[in-house]
Amino acid sequence: MQIGIALAAAALVWSIGSLALDRAGAKPGTALRGFQPTAANTQPPPRESPPGMVWIPGGEFSMGCADPRDQPFGGPDAMRDGRPIHRAYVDGLWMDRTEVTNDRFAEFVAATDYVTVAERPPRQEDFPGAPPENLVPGSLVFTPPPGPVPLTNHYVWWNYVAGAEWRHPTGPDSSIAGRGDDPVVQVAHEDAAAFAAWAGKRLPTETEWEFAARGGLAGNLYPWGNEFRPAGQFMANTWQGRFPGENTAADGHAAAAPAGRFPANAYGLHDMSGNVWEWCADWYRHDAYATALAAGKPERNPAGPADSFDPQEPHEKKRVLRGGSFLCSDQYCARYIVGTRGKGEPSSGCNHIGFRCVKSR
């Protein structure tokens, strides 16, 4: 379907921005240069944590990512849109312990009769070149190619599948039956925001998300430290094998794992690396961090840019995605590294994008 190509181009570009910076030159397995210690707030939570949420103390920290290419599992990309590393401050807040699950999203739909973007027919005005017969509800689904392919063209492993939506994440023949604890996927940004409003919460800003993911650690590669697999233990649901055609699922999961299956970070948050990408509230700009540094002092509770710009697709507005997914590997993406950034066209979903919510004090 031609509409599939259009949606894929809009939603699935995660390559680097355009800031020219050198490699950090850090020793493999160590924290990367350019970070200062996190100064976490010390005030106790103002009240008991809401169900399923944990208290994130907030404070001032170094945000961003040094070039990880010299690191084991650092991947092939310089991650330039994660620099310059800069200081930022966030207030304390509660965050969902895990990604929002299928069961929880089903409660929302049952209570509101909400219809997700993937369940609605695409509008002709949004896809003026698409034949009317192609404008059918559906979404993007990862489809492994039958053999080796170049990693420069993501179209070969993504397909627009009619009937793919949150209840049927890989198409009409799939089901979430028995998978109520899996993170809900095939949700567009507006679907995630609608759930958050119903739940009396909101989507996190990118700064809140990264502060929480770091768990008080400064500059480490992962939410748990600097070793990708400490003592051989899998700490996140990522890709093993040759991407995109062979996933050995050595970590026990060929696709999304039940939320909370892997160890939590120091703040009690699960799956802040891998499993499924998570929508943030911010618009995406490749130069957002340069703007933040130019301000000359740490911004308090930054809400992100007022608009979106991605030089790779200048006509597409995008929102920030964080955390990487079960499709990330050291051959492609590697955005399980905690300071790295993703981006997605907000009206699109796919079978490795979900979300979690936060609640202000």
Residue pairs with C-beta under 8 A, 6 or more apart in sequence:
1 134
1 160
1 162
2 129
2 130
2 131
2 134
3 122
3 127
3 130
3 134
3 135
3 160
4 140
4 158
4 159
4 160
4 161
5 155
5 160
6 127
6 130
7 139
7 140
7 160
7 345
7 348
8 140
8 154
8 155
8 158
8 160
9 313
9 316
10 313
10 316
10 345
10 347
10 348
11 140
11 344
11 345
11 348
11 349
11 350
12 140
12 154
12 158
12 344
12 350
13 154
13 310
13 312
13 313
13 343
14 321
14 333
14 335
14 342
14 343
15 77
15 312
16 77
16 78
16 79
16 80
16 81
17 80
17 81
17 286
17 287
17 310
17 311
18 80
18 81
18 286
18 287
18 311
19 80
19 81
19 83
19 84
19 286
19 287
19 289
19 290
20 80
21 67
21 78
21 80
21 83
21 84
22 67
23 66
23 67
23 69
23 70
23 78
24 32
24 33
24 34
24 66
24 67
24 68
24 70
25 33
25 70
26 32
26 33
26 66
26 70
26 71
28 70
28 71
28 72
29 71
29 72
29 226
29 227
30 226
31 218
31 219
31 220
31 221
31 226
32 65
32 66
32 67
32 68
32 71
32 219
32 221
33 66
33 219
34 62
34 64
34 66
34 84
34 85
34 219
35 62
35 66
35 85
35 218
35 219
36 62
36 87
36 218
37 218
38 59
38 60
38 61
38 62
38 211
38 214
38 216
38 217
38 218
39 59
39 60
39 61
40 57
40 58
40 59
40 61
40 216
41 57
41 58
41 59
41 91
41 92
42 57
43 57
43 92
45 55
45 92
45 94
45 361
46 92
46 361
49 55
49 94
50 94
50 359
52 96
52 97
52 98
53 94
53 95
53 96
53 97
53 359
54 94
54 95
54 97
54 267
54 268
54 269
55 92
55 93
55 94
55 267
56 92
56 93
56 94
56 95
56 208
56 211
56 212
56 267
56 358
57 92
58 89
58 90
58 91
58 92
58 93
58 211
59 89
59 90
59 211
60 87
60 88
60 89
60 298
61 87
61 88
61 89
61 210
61 211
61 214
61 218
62 85
62 86
62 87
62 218
62 219
63 85
63 86
63 87
63 88
63 207
63 210
63 211
63 289
63 292
63 339
64 82
64 83
64 84
64 85
64 86
64 289
64 339
65 79
65 82
65 83
65 85
65 337
65 338
65 339
65 340
65 341
66 83
66 85
66 219
66 339
67 78
67 79
67 80
67 83
68 74
68 75
68 79
68 221
68 334
68 337
68 340
69 75
69 76
69 77
69 78
71 221
72 228
72 330
73 228
73 330
73 334
74 221
74 330
74 334
74 337
75 329
75 330
75 331
75 332
75 333
75 334
75 335
75 337
76 330
76 331
76 332
76 334
77 333
77 334
79 335
79 337
79 339
79 340
79 341
80 286
81 286
81 287
81 288
81 289
81 341
82 289
82 339
82 340
82 341
83 289
84 289
84 290
84 293
85 289
85 339
86 289
86 292
86 293
86 298
87 297
87 298
88 207
88 211
88 292
88 298
88 299
88 302
89 298
89 299
89 300
89 301
90 205
90 207
90 208
90 211
90 300
90 301
91 300
91 301
91 360
91 361
92 361
93 208
93 358
93 359
93 360
93 361
94 358
94 359
94 361
95 204
95 208
95 212
95 267
95 269
95 356
95 357
95 358
95 359
96 201
96 356
96 357
96 358
97 260
97 264
97 268
97 269
97 270
98 183
98 259
98 260
98 269
98 270
98 271
98 356
99 183
99 184
99 259
99 271
99 275
99 276
99 278
99 354
99 355
99 356
100 183
100 184
100 192
100 195
100 354
100 355
100 356
100 357
101 180
101 181
101 182
101 183
101 184
101 259
102 166
102 176
102 179
102 180
102 181
102 182
102 183
102 184
103 180
103 181
104 184
105 166
105 184
105 187
105 195
106 180
108 114
108 194
108 195
108 198
108 199
111 198
112 194
112 198
114 191
114 194
114 195
114 198
116 165
116 166
116 186
116 187
116 188
116 191
116 349
117 187
117 188
117 190
117 191
117 347
117 348
117 349
118 137
118 138
118 139
118 164
118 165
118 166
118 186
118 187
118 188
118 349
119 137
119 165
120 137
121 135
121 136
121 137
122 130
122 135
122 136
122 137
123 135
124 130
124 132
124 135
126 347
127 134
127 135
136 162
136 163
137 162
137 163
137 165
138 160
138 161
138 162
138 163
138 164
138 165
139 160
139 161
139 164
139 165
139 186
139 348
139 349
139 350
139 351
140 158
140 159
140 160
140 161
140 164
140 348
140 349
140 350
140 351
141 158
141 159
141 160
141 161
141 164
141 169
141 170
141 171
141 350
141 351
142 157
142 158
142 244
142 327
142 350
142 351
142 352
143 157
143 158
143 159
144 157
144 244
144 245
144 246
144 247
145 156
145 157
145 244
145 245
146 245
147 245
148 242
148 245
149 156
149 157
149 244
149 245
151 243
151 244
151 331
151 332
156 244
157 244
158 350
161 170
161 171
162 171
162 172
163 171
163 172
164 170
164 171
164 172
164 174
164 186
164 351
165 186
166 176
166 184
166 185
166 186
166 187
166 191
167 175
167 176
168 174
168 175
168 176
169 176
169 185
169 186
169 351
170 351
176 182
179 258
181 258
181 259
181 260
182 256
182 257
182 258
182 259
183 256
183 259
183 271
183 275
183 276
183 354
184 354
185 256
185 276
185 349
185 350
185 351
185 352
185 353
185 354
186 349
186 350
186 351
186 353
187 195
187 279
187 349
187 353
187 354
187 355
188 346
188 347
188 348
188 349
189 279
189 319
189 344
189 346
189 347
190 346
190 347
191 349
192 203
192 279
192 354
192 355
193 202
193 203
193 279
193 281
195 355
195 357
196 202
196 203
196 355
196 357
199 357
200 359
201 357
201 358
201 359
202 281
202 357
202 358
202 359
202 360
203 279
203 280
203 281
203 355
203 357
203 358
204 212
204 280
204 281
204 356
204 357
204 358
205 280
205 281
205 282
205 301
205 302
205 303
205 304
206 280
206 281
206 282
206 304
206 320
206 322
206 341
207 301
207 302
207 304
208 358
209 278
209 280
209 322
209 323
210 322
210 338
210 339
212 267
212 269
212 272
213 223
213 265
213 269
213 272
213 273
213 322
213 323
213 338
214 220
214 223
214 265
214 338
215 223
215 224
215 265
215 266
215 267
215 269
216 266
216 267
217 223
217 225
217 266
220 226
220 338
221 228
221 337
221 338
222 228
222 235
222 236
222 273
222 336
222 337
222 338
223 265
223 269
223 272
223 273
223 338
224 230
224 235
224 263
224 265
224 273
228 235
229 235
233 263
234 250
234 251
234 252
234 262
235 262
235 263
235 273
236 251
236 262
236 271
236 273
236 274
236 275
236 336
237 251
237 253
237 256
237 257
237 261
237 262
237 271
237 274
237 275
237 326
238 251
238 273
238 274
238 324
238 325
238 326
238 328
238 329
238 336
239 247
239 326
239 327
239 328
239 329
239 331
240 247
240 248
240 249
240 250
240 251
240 329
241 247
241 248
241 249
241 250
242 331
243 327
243 329
243 331
243 332
244 327
244 332
247 254
251 257
253 261
253 326
254 326
255 326
255 351
255 352
256 275
256 276
256 325
256 326
256 351
256 352
256 354
257 271
257 275
257 326
259 270
259 271
259 275
260 270
260 271
261 270
261 271
262 270
262 271
262 274
262 275
263 270
264 270
265 272
271 323
272 323
272 338
273 323
273 324
273 336
273 337
273 338
274 323
274 324
274 325
274 326
274 328
274 336
275 323
275 325
275 326
275 354
276 323
276 325
276 326
276 352
276 353
276 354
277 321
277 322
277 323
277 324
277 325
277 342
277 344
277 352
277 353
277 354
278 321
278 322
278 323
278 353
278 354
278 355
278 356
279 319
279 320
279 321
279 344
279 346
279 353
279 354
279 355
280 304
280 319
280 320
280 321
280 322
281 303
281 304
281 319
281 320
282 288
282 303
282 304
282 305
282 319
282 320
283 304
283 305
283 306
283 307
283 308
283 317
283 318
283 319
283 320
284 305
284 308
284 309
284 310
284 318
284 319
284 320
284 341
284 343
285 291
285 305
285 307
285 308
285 309
285 310
286 309
286 310
286 311
287 309
288 304
288 305
291 305
292 299
292 302
304 320
307 317
308 316
308 317
308 318
308 319
310 316
310 318
310 343
316 345
317 345
317 346
318 343
318 344
318 345
318 346
319 343
319 344
319 346
320 341
320 342
320 343
321 341
321 342
321 343
321 344
321 353
322 341
322 342
323 335
323 336
323 342
324 333
324 334
324 335
324 336
324 337
324 340
324 342
325 352
325 353
326 352
327 333
327 352
328 334
328 335
328 336
334 340
335 341
335 342
344 353
